[in-house]
Amino acid sequence: MNTDPIADYLTRIRNAAKAGHKVVEIPASNTKKEMTKILMEKGYILNYKFEEDNKQGIIKIALKYNGLVPAFKTIDRISKPGLRKYANKQTMPRVLNGLGIAILSTSQGVMTDKEARKLNVGGEVLCHVY
């Protein structure tokens, strides 16, 4: 049993990138699917595919590299099950002065910090990517 599936998702991506794998498979959930779409839109991964099986489904992510270096430098979990981190419009994090992204879970869905500022909503800060 996994107590923090989002940390597991981020760790699998981080480990696969460090090992130089082209594709990583991760058990699916709706939050993970939305996070994967955001990573694709922002150019941190090359491609993704959602596959259905008799259980919860699988997300296959094709990792993106610049030469031998992964497209992202770090991918960190911020809000943890033992200590949740929330942000409103005023306390919204800016990752590397706007060069990176923060992924938030808001009342209007999973989105980046820039989109949340635009919509004037806050939420739980899931991770930072840069």
C-alpha positions as CSV (number, residue, x, y, z in Angstrom):
1,M,0.0,0.0,0.0
2,N,1.3,3.4,-1.0
3,T,0.6,6.3,1.3
4,D,1.6,9.1,-1.1
5,P,0.9,8.2,-4.7
6,I,1.9,11.6,-6.1
7,A,5.4,11.3,-4.5
8,D,5.6,7.9,-6.0
9,Y,4.7,9.3,-9.4
10,L,7.3,12.0,-9.2
11,T,10.0,9.6,-7.9
12,R,9.4,7.2,-10.7
13,I,9.8,10.0,-13.3
14,R,12.9,11.3,-11.5
15,N,14.6,7.9,-11.2
16,A,13.8,6.9,-14.8
17,A,15.3,10.2,-16.0
18,K,18.5,9.7,-14.0
19,A,18.8,6.1,-15.3
20,G,18.4,7.3,-18.9
21,H,15.2,5.4,-19.6
22,K,13.1,6.4,-22.6
23,V,9.7,5.4,-21.2
24,V,8.4,5.0,-17.6
25,E,5.1,3.3,-16.6
26,I,3.1,4.6,-13.7
27,P,-0.2,3.5,-12.1
28,A,-2.9,6.0,-13.2
29,S,-5.2,8.3,-11.2
30,N,-7.1,11.4,-12.3
31,T,-4.7,13.8,-10.6
32,K,-1.6,12.0,-12.1
33,K,-3.2,12.2,-15.6
34,E,-3.8,16.0,-15.2
35,M,-0.2,16.5,-13.9
36,T,1.1,14.5,-16.9
37,K,-0.9,16.7,-19.3
38,I,0.7,19.8,-17.7
39,L,4.2,18.4,-17.9
40,M,3.6,17.7,-21.6
41,E,2.2,21.2,-22.3
42,K,5.2,22.9,-20.6
43,G,7.7,20.7,-22.4
44,Y,9.2,18.7,-19.6
45,I,8.2,15.3,-21.2
46,L,8.1,14.2,-24.8
47,N,4.8,12.3,-24.9
48,Y,2.4,10.3,-22.9
49,K,-0.3,7.6,-23.3
50,F,-3.1,6.4,-21.0
51,E,-3.7,2.7,-21.2
52,E,-6.6,0.9,-19.6
53,D,-6.3,-2.4,-17.9
54,N,-8.7,-4.3,-15.6
55,K,-7.4,-2.2,-12.6
56,Q,-6.8,1.5,-12.4
57,G,-4.9,1.9,-15.7
58,I,-1.4,2.8,-16.6
59,I,0.3,6.1,-17.7
60,K,3.2,5.6,-20.1
61,I,5.4,8.6,-20.2
62,A,8.1,9.2,-22.9
63,L,10.8,11.2,-21.2
64,K,12.5,14.2,-22.9
65,Y,16.2,14.8,-23.0
66,N,18.5,17.6,-24.1
67,G,21.4,15.4,-25.3
68,L,22.0,13.2,-22.3
69,V,20.5,15.6,-19.7
70,P,16.8,15.3,-18.8
71,A,14.5,18.3,-19.8
72,F,13.9,19.1,-16.1
73,K,16.6,19.7,-13.5
74,T,14.5,18.9,-10.4
75,I,11.0,17.7,-9.7
76,D,10.2,18.1,-6.0
77,R,7.1,17.2,-3.9
78,I,6.0,20.2,-1.8
79,S,2.8,19.2,0.0
80,K,3.1,15.9,1.8
81,P,0.4,13.8,3.6
82,G,1.9,14.8,7.0
83,L,2.2,18.5,6.2
84,R,0.0,20.0,3.5
85,K,1.1,23.2,1.9
86,Y,-1.6,25.6,0.6
87,A,-1.3,28.9,-1.2
88,N,-3.7,31.7,-2.1
89,K,-3.1,34.3,-4.8
90,Q,-0.9,36.4,-2.5
91,T,1.3,33.5,-1.3
92,M,1.5,31.7,-4.6
93,P,5.1,30.4,-5.1
94,R,7.2,31.6,-8.0
95,V,9.6,28.9,-9.0
96,L,13.0,30.3,-10.1
97,N,11.4,33.7,-10.7
98,G,8.9,32.2,-13.2
99,L,11.4,30.0,-15.1
100,G,9.9,26.8,-13.4
101,I,6.4,25.8,-12.6
102,A,4.5,24.9,-9.5
103,I,1.6,22.4,-10.0
104,L,-1.4,23.1,-7.8
105,S,-4.6,21.2,-7.0
106,T,-7.4,23.8,-6.9
107,S,-11.1,23.8,-6.7
108,Q,-11.2,24.3,-10.5
109,G,-8.8,21.4,-11.2
110,V,-5.1,20.7,-11.4
111,M,-3.2,23.7,-12.9
112,T,0.1,25.6,-12.9
113,D,0.8,28.6,-10.6
114,K,0.5,31.0,-13.5
115,E,-3.0,29.8,-14.5
116,A,-4.1,29.9,-10.8
117,R,-2.9,33.5,-10.5
118,K,-4.9,34.4,-13.7
119,L,-8.1,32.7,-12.4
120,N,-7.5,34.2,-8.9
121,V,-7.7,30.9,-7.1
122,G,-5.5,29.1,-4.6
123,G,-5.0,25.5,-3.6
124,E,-2.6,22.8,-2.5
125,V,0.9,23.1,-3.9
126,L,1.7,19.6,-5.2
127,C,5.1,20.0,-6.7
128,H,7.8,22.3,-8.2
129,V,9.4,21.5,-11.6
130,Y,12.3,23.3,-13.2
